[in-house]
Amino acid sequence: MPKYNRILFYLTIISILWITNDSILKIYYPGWITGKISDIIGILLTPLIITGLISLFFKKQNLKIIFWSSFLLSNFIFLFINLSQSNNNSFYKLIGSNETMNLADKSDLLFLPFSIFTIYIFKHAKPFFKISIFRKFILLLFPTLALINTSYPRGRSDIQSILLLLSSANDLIIQLDPKEIQLTDNLYNFRFQFLGMNNESSPRSSEIQNQSSECPSPPNSPIELGNTENTYIESGKFQNYKIEISKSKNFESIEKTADCYNTDCSIDLQGLNSGHYFWKVRIRYLYRNACELKYENINVMQEIHYFTR
């Protein structure tokens, strides 16, 4: 395999791993390993990606200056945002990010020495920074998309979002508790987390306007649509969350429902027989369709967990 094709292959594989880790594994398997995979790849690749991007516009003889500037800047930012949460907040505010879940983690700094390998890689990859702009663009495409994607905490990006450089195209609910445990008390506190498509921590809500003079005022009573598989409401008023509990993972029958107004919700489980129970969260909206107001319990992308009684 020619050298150019070989490095393109390796960069593509690493970038796909980086995107998969941040967009999927961090969501369904949050923890130390998935968190540090992203840090290590970021430490190794970020200075090289920045060097490659800047070298598209500057003379080849300035390559060393570009690399060392990129290297020092990347490591300084990594150090700065992880030293304290106030530093972290200040940095993302400075770059105009609406991220609200970036966390400073001093344990990340233990991996900063890995940046030495970046210097080693650069010394052996110098010829590839001097190739034609088109070929360099192909090399940098996936790593750059992966670098953009990693800025979304807990991986709120999908393929459409990454390719279009957008935030996540779907809302997501992460179920925190109960998760595969035995519940003996009748009253239990269910906990979940809402991650909106634009980093919201709560569902979108907007005023419902009557845009047609032909519609009745006041409008007719809202129509109850019940549960649907829709994942997006363009405009509507958020009402509450609905937790559904079922003995079936496909939720063919519902044993219990509960209305929740926060992502912590106490539910009385009295009356549930022994056995496995699966649970999921829906979002309840009131919205206008033509001249009619409608209630809808919308399914949100999530992993289904169970508990045992």
N, C-alpha and C positions, 0 to 999 in steps of 0.2 A: 504494500500500500504506500503510495507517495506520501511524503512528509506532510504536505498541506492537507490531504484527505485524512491522514491519521490524527492531526491536531483538531481538525474540524469534527471528527468522530468523537474524540474524547471530550471536547468542549460541549458538544451537544448532549452527550450522555450525562455529564456532570450537571449541566443546566436543567435537564429534565428531572434529575434527582433533586435538585434544589427546589424547583417548582413543585414537584410532587410532595416533598417534605413539608413545604410551607403551606400548600393549598389543601392537602389531604391528611397527611400523617399528623401534623400539629393539631388538627381538629379532632380526629378520632383516637389518637394516641398521644395526648399532651403529656409532656414530661421532660426529664433531663436530656434524654438521648435525642429526641426530635428537636429540642431547643438548641442543643450544641452542634448538631449537624449543620444547621443553618449558619451558626456563628463561624464555624471552621471554614466552610466553603466561602462565606462572605469575606473573611479575613484573607483567604488565599487569592480570590479572584477579583475583588473590587479594585485594587490598585491597577491590575492588568487591564480590566475593562475600561477604567477611566483613561489609562494611558493609550489604549487603542482608539478610543473615541476622540481624544484630543489630537492624536497623531494624524487623524484624517484631515486636519486643517493646518498643520504646521510642518515645517521642513523635517526631513528624516534625520538630519544631523543633530537635531535638538532632542532626540529620543531619550537620552539619559536624564536630561533635565526634566522632561515631561514625566518620566517614570518616578524619579525621586520626589518630585512635587506631589504626584498622585499618591505615592506610597505614604509620605509623611502626612498628607491631608487625610487620607482614609484612616490611618491609625490614630490620628489626633481626634477625629470625630468619634471613632469607636470608643476611645478612652473617655472622651468628654461626656458622651450620652449615658455611659454606664457608671460614672462616678457618683452621680446623684440624680434623683428624680427631677429636681428643679432644673438641672442642666438638660436633662432629656426633654422636659416640657419646653424649655427655652429654644432648643434647637429646632424642634418640629414646628414651633410657632414662627421661628425665623424663616423657615423655608415655605411657610404658608400651608402646611399640612393640616388637615382636619382630623388627624389621628388622635384618638383619646385613650388608646390602650397600650401604647408603647411604655415599657417598664425598664427602668435602670436596673441592671443586674451585675453587681460587682464580681460575681463568680465568672462572668463572661471574660473578664480581663485575664483570667488564667490561661486563656487560649491565644492571647496576643503574641506570644513567642512564635506561634505558627507562621507569623508574617515573614520570618526568616526564609521559609520555603518559597515565598513569593519572589524574593530576590534571586534565589536559585533558578526558579522557573523563568524569570525574565532574562537572565544571562544566557540561557539555552534557547530562548524563543525570540531573541532579537531579530533574526531574519524575517520572522513572520510579521513584525511591525512595519516592515519596509516593502511589503507586497502591494499590489495595486489596490486602489480604494475600493473597487467592487469586491474583490476577493476578501479584503479586510472586513468589509461590511457584512459579508456572509458569515465570516468567523465570529463577529461580534453580536449577531442578531439574537441568538438564543441566550447567551450570557447576560446581555443587556436587559432582555425581558425578564430573566430570572432575578436580576438585581432590583428591577422595579417591583416585581411581585413580592419580594421579601419585605418590602416596606409595609405590607399589610399584616398587622399582628394576627396570629392564629390562622393565617392563610385564607383570607376572605376573597380570594381571586379564583376564577375558573378560566378555562382556555379562552373563551370569548373576551373576558376582562383583560387577560394578559395581552392578547394579540391586539386589542383595540386600546390598550393602555388606559383602561377604565378601572374603577373600583369594582367590587364583586357584583355580578349580575343578579344574585339571588340573596334573599334574606336567609338567615340560618339560625336555628335554635340548637344550642349545645345543652344536652341534659346532664346535669351534674349529680343529682341525688334525688331519689334512691337509684342505685345502680348495682344490680345483681347481688342484693343483700336480703337477709331475712328481717321482716318487720313484725314485731310482736305488739307494739303499742297501737291503739286505735287511731290516735292523732299523730300524723307525721308531716314534717315540713318538706315539701317538694321544692327543689331548687333547679333553676335552669338559667341560661344566659341567652339574650337576644343579640344577634349581630346583624345590623342592617346593611343593605347593599352599599350605602355610602358612609359606613362606620357608625351609624346610629346605634345607641344602646337601648332604644325603645322604638316601637313601630311608628311608621309615618302616620301623621294625622293632619287633616286639613279641613277647613270649613266647607260645608256642602252648600253650594250655591244653586239657586234655581235660575238657569240661564234662558229659560223659555217662558214667554208670557202666556203660552197656551197651557202650561202646567197648572194644576189647581194650587191655590194658596189659601189656607195651609194645605200641604200635600196630604194625600191619603195615608192611612196607617202603613208602616213599613211591612214589607213582605218578608217572611222568614224563609230563607233558602236552605238553612241547615249547613251541613258539612259539604265542602267542595275541595277539589284538588288544585284550585287556582293557587298561584304562588306570587301574584302581583296585583295590587289594586292601584290604579293610576291616581285616584283621589278618593278620599273617604275619611270617616272619623273613627279612629281606633276606640273600641269599646272596652275590651278586656281580653285576657287570655282564657282559653278553655283547655283544661287538662282532661284527657280521656284515658280511662283505664279499661283494659280488655284482657280476656284470657287468650285471645288470638293475636298473633303478631301482625296479621293482616287487618285487624280491627273490624272483623265481620259483625261482631256484636259488642256493645259497650256495656260494661258492668257498672261503671260509675263515671260521672262527669263532675267537674268543679270549676267554678268561675274564679279567676285570679286576677288581681289588679296590679300585682308586682311579680317579680321573678322569684320571690320567696312566697310560698303559698301553703298554709296548713290545711290538710285534707283529712276528714274523718273517714277512716277505712273500716269502721264497724259495719258488719254485715257481709263483708267479703269472705267467702269460704277459703279453705286452705288450697294452696296451689300457686303456680306461676301467674303473674300478672304483668302485662306490657303497658307502657304508658307513653303518650305523645302529647304535644302541645299544639294547639291551633290558635290563630289570632282572629278575633271577632271584629268585623268592621260594619259600620253603617255607611252606605254610599248611595248615590243617585244614579239610576240607569234610565235614560229618557225622562219620563215624568214620574217614575216610581222610586221610592226609597226601599232599599233592600238590606237585610241583615245577612251576613255570610261568615261562616266559620272557615277560615282559609288554612289549608295545610301548608306548613313551612318545612323546608328541607331540614332533616334531622336524622340522627341515628336512633333506633328504637332500643330502649333498655327495659329490663324487667326487674321485678322484686318478687319475693316469696312470702306468703302468709302462712 
